[in-house]
Amino acid sequence: MIIDRDENITIIAQEKASVKTLINNIEQSYDKFKNYHLIVRLSSLEKILLEDIIEFLRLSNNHRSAKKSFVVVSDKVDLDEMPDEIVVVPTLQEAYDIIEMEEIERDLGF
C-alpha cells in the first residue's frame, strides 16, 4: 500500500496485493485517513471485477457519511456496470474533479 498526501486528499495506491487485502489495510489504518478525502488507485492491478469494487462499498459509505469524498480510480472496469453508490473514475484527474465538485455541493448544503 502506497500512501501519498496532497493537501486535504490522501491517495492510496495498491501494487500487488488483492483488493480485499487493500481494504483490510485501509480499515486497519483508517484513523490516519478519516479526516481526508480518499482516492484509491487500482491502476496497477491487472484485472478488476465488479465484485472487487463492491468490496469498497461499506468503506465508501462510512467515509462519505463523515462528509468526506471517497473515489476509486481504475481504467480496467466497465463504468456502466458500477453501482451508483460508489464513485469510480478512470483517471486521477477525474478523481480530483469529483472531490472538488463534492466539496462545492457540501458548501452549498447539498
Secondary structure, 3 states (H helix, E strand, C coil): CEEEEECCEEEEECCCCCHHHHHHHHHHCHHHHCCCEEEEECCCCCCCCHHHHHCCHHHHHHHHHCCCCEEEECCCCCHHHCCCCCEEECCHHHHHHHHHHHHHHHHHCC
